[in-house]
Amino acid sequence: MRPQLTPADEALVLVRRHADALREWLARETGWVLLVEQSSARLFKRPADLLDPTRGAPGFGRRRYILLCLACAVLERAEAQITLRTLGEELMRAAVDPALAQRGFQFALHQAHERRDLVHVCRFLIDCGVLARVAGDEDAYIARASDSASDALYDVHRRVLSNLLSCTRGPSTFAPSDTPAEQESRLRALVEEYVPDSPEARRTALRHHVARRLLDDPVVYFDELDSDARDYLANQRGPLCARLAEATDLVVEQRAEGVAMIDPEGELSDTRLPAEGTLSHATLLVAEHLLEALSDDDQRFVPESQVAAFLRTAADKYGRYWRKKEREPGAETELARAALQQLLMLKLVAVREGAVRALPALARYRLGEPELRQAQLSLV
């Protein structure tokens, strides 16, 4: 869940203590590289599905990703400390690059939403351990950028920054004429791993590919794998899943459609269901609603507007348990979108052009009939 650990993470002590065993296990079972240093640990974990739309950093879009890349370039050349205001000014200078301008990217700090983008990137870098806040308040900078007192000061951990990108080849090593044109091709070129041309090496690479999906994806469906990976998982899922479960405490759920590695304690998961709060409750209600359209001969897509209409009705029944803003008229559209995003991240639904379809593993959240038990009374 956190492939980059710094001294702020208590787990760093354990990772350093068991570094040799962890490196050996990860190399054998997944092919992932673990780098352990005095002040940090970095697991260079690469997802098997490079086009999974749910793996982006929270709150990031194209614009913020560009700012993140520019910020990393600025911090690579910065001093040991930098202020938020200075970082923003350096980003504005970097953003005037003609190559960015040709693609319609512009960045300034005149508007609050522009400063909010900068702050979001900074907080992401803080969470990664690249920056450490020494003093100041980012919220004050967003509200009052002209006030010189509204600023923040950060330590720059350049060693953590150098390990931020998880790839086998740096993007800057591609000559413009050699850069692949399509996004998927570019991503694959960045993480392409050398596999010797031998049967044993190909089997090892296939085993690593399947193990990565089992560990990193909530559910692995047979029909989303290529033929080689599908055959390997079908034939080897017993011993493979047993090894992974023994080492990670994940619980294997072998299904007719594939395999799910369940995380009952939530120690390896960034998204959980069920959980506390309005969104989790609404997500479970949406799951039950979608399951009504799931059967062996009915795999139809349900319009997202229908899901929102269902939540509007559910608000009348359950709204007293929800936060106030989710009960307001019109809030059901955003709530439905957030609930479907949760289900999509957990690979419980498929989304296509404004419509959603339940996937088989969603059935594990089907509500059963209530079970009434006779109370046992005793006299003392």
Beta strands, then each sheet from edge to edge (+ up, - down):
strand 1: 4-5
strand 2: 33-36
strand 3: 41-44
strand 4: 81-83
strand 5: 131-136
strand 6: 152-156
strand 7: 219-221
strand 8: 251-255
strand 9: 258-262
strand 10: 302-303
strand 11: 349-352
strand 12: 355-358
sheet 1: 1+ 3- 2+
sheet 2: 4+ 6- 5+
sheet 3: 7+ 9- 8+
sheet 4: 10+ 12- 11+
end
